[in-house]
Amino acid sequence: MSEKQSRRKGRARLVPDEPIASSVIVKPPVHTVTNLWTDGLGRVAIRAVQVLIVGVLAAFIVIGILRLSLIALPVLLALILSSALWPLVRLLRKFMPAMLAAWTVFLGSLLVLGGIGTLLVYSVLAEWPKLVDKGIEGFNKLQGMLDQLPWKISQEQIDQAIKQATDFLTSSQFSAGALSGISAAGNFFTGLVLLLVILFFFLKDGDRIWAFFVSWVPAHQKHRWLASGERTVETLGGYMRGTSTVAAVDALGITAALLILQVPLAIPLGVVVFMSSFIPLVGATFAGILATLIALVTNGPVVALIVLGAVILVNQLEGNFLQPVVMAHALNLHALVVLLALAAGTVLGGLVGAVLAVPLMAVAWSITKIWTDRDVRPPATDKDEKPDVPSTARILAHVEARIDELAEPHTSLPGAGSSTADQKPSVQEPPVNNAETPPETAT
């Protein structure tokens, strides 16, 4: 065998008879900057930055609302009140025009509130002389109780305290505070007028206003915005109606006990109980303590203990029976969340913040469930409405059609940059059938 043939034979041994299976080539990882944000720690960092940005935006919104409280507060209160009255407006719209329904509910609400205020003022004026006499008698009893304490409080110390209080009331500091109080009263009446105006327009055109705003939202997000609006009205209205029911039961129970025990100012105290019950967890307790103290000063310790027992009984019935039944649907929040919301609202907005904190927290939770796909219920539809009573979705469709009509390009005038001759008439092309047509058979 020649050397040339042996070399060919050697090369032939290197070639396998069967093809070799393709093997996976593992490349070493390449460390780039983008890989730093794809691991677990990077994702946590990105989420932390996102949460920080959202927190900063929320802080700016809260600061802006506090700075514009004269405008923001009437808007929020009008939104809550209109949400509570909206079912009545919708009911009346089935029998009368929207304008007349709004005026009926608006004026009816003003009459009810005015009647309650008139009753409160007349009851205080009627019982004021008796209250003054009872107050003097209670003060003398309190002074006698102080004389029986182990440590003596002399009459000179009491007179000195009265003199200090009188000096403060006649000082320039109190006058400056009175002037600031007059300014606050002016702001209050301005906000009250603004509240009434906004409330009327919310009752009349609330659905149209929301539909107009939603019409500017991208199409793939409109269902979420519509659902958010429906849940906001539903949550605020349910909270307001439920809280009013609970507050009315508390006020009636405590007022009945005060009337039976002949405690002065029973009706004004009942109104105080009703108003303070809008502050969850602590409002009714505060009002009960106030009623007990007035009973102690005016009627003695025995009557005060009976009033305290009545307050505890009413609060227990409210917390264990009435509150879960009435507020279960509107306020689906844990008690700890309610306490934290109350604390934050009190720090940021005082008494008004404490009243608004819980319903706003409930609205925020409802909207969060919608945008995280935890609430899959569709927006409410008005199946029982008359054809002339448009729903929010129908109003939205009308607004979108109107916007599209206004957005269409109009024919420009001659000499305004383009002539009418340059414009070609649009020819509507026939629809093209993309399906394959069968070939014609040869004849």
C-alpha positions, 0 to 999 in steps of 0.5 A: 500500500502506498503512502498516499493511500495510507494517508487517505485511509487514515483520514477516512477513519476520522469521518464517522459512519453516522452523523453526530447529534448536535450538542447544546453549547452553553455560553458563559453568562455575560454580566451587563448593566441590565442584568443588575435589574432582573434579579430579585434584588433589582426587582425589589429596588425598582418596586421601591422606587415606584412606591417612592414615586407614588408616595411623593405624588400622593404627598403633593396631592394631599398638600395641594388639597390642604392648601386649597381646603376652601375648594377641596372640602366643599367638593368632597362633602358635596360628593359624599352628600350627592352619593347618599342622595343619588338613589332618590334622584334616580327614583324621581327621574322616572316620574319627572325631568332631571332638573325637577328631580334635582330641585326636589331632593335639594330643597327637601334636604335643606328643609330637613336640615333647617328643621333640625337646626331650628329644633336644636336652637329652640330647645336650647333657648327653652331649657337655658334658664334651667341649665343655668340654675342646674349649672350653679347648683352643680358648681356648688356641689363640686366645690363642696366635694373639693372641700372634702378632699385630703388636700384642701383647695382654698377659696383664694385659689378658686378666686385666683383661677377665676381672675386669670380666666377673666384676664384672659378673656379681656386680653389682646390675645383673646381679641386676636383669637376672636378676630381669627375666629371671625375670619374662620366664620367668613370662610365657613359661610363661603365654603357653605355656599360653595358646597350648596352650589356644587351639591345641586350640580352633582345631583342634576348632572353628576352622571354627565360630568363623570361621563364627560371625563371618562370620554377622554380616557383611552378605550381599553381603560374606560371600563375601569374608569366607569367601574371606579366611578360607580364604586365610588358613588356606591361606597360613599352613598352606602357609608353615608346612609349606613352611618346616618342609620347607626347615628340615628339609632344611637341618638334616639336611644340616648335621648330617650334615656335622658328624657326619662331621667329628666336630664336638661338639654336632652334633645341638644345632647341627642343631636350631639350624639347624632353628629359625633357618631359620624366619627367611627369608634370614638365619636359615640363614646365622646358624646356619651361621656359628655351626656354623663358629665352633664347628668352628673353636674345637673342631676347627681351621681346616681342619675349619671351612673344610669345614663352611663349604663344606657350609653354603654348598652346603646354602644354595645348594641350598635357595635355587635349588631347594628354596625355589622349588619348595616355597614358590612357592604359599604365599609369592608375594612378591618378595625385596625385600618379604621383606627389608622385612617382616623389617626392620619385624618386627625393629624392632617385635617383635624376634626374634618379629617377624622370625619372624612378619613374612613369613607375616603379609605373605603373608596381607595380600597374599592378602586384598588380592587378594581384596578388590580382585577380583584373586583370583576363586577361590571359597572351597574346598569340601569335596566329599570330606567325609562328610555328618556333617562340616560345611563352613564354608559349611554351618556358616555356614548353620546359624548364620544359621538359628539367629540368625534363630530367636533374633531372631524376636519372641516372643509377649509375656506378658499384662500386659507392655504388650500383651495377647494379644487385641490381637495379630492372627493373621497371615494368609498371603496367597496369592501374587499373579500380576503377569502380565496375565490375558487378558480373558474372552471374552463368551459 
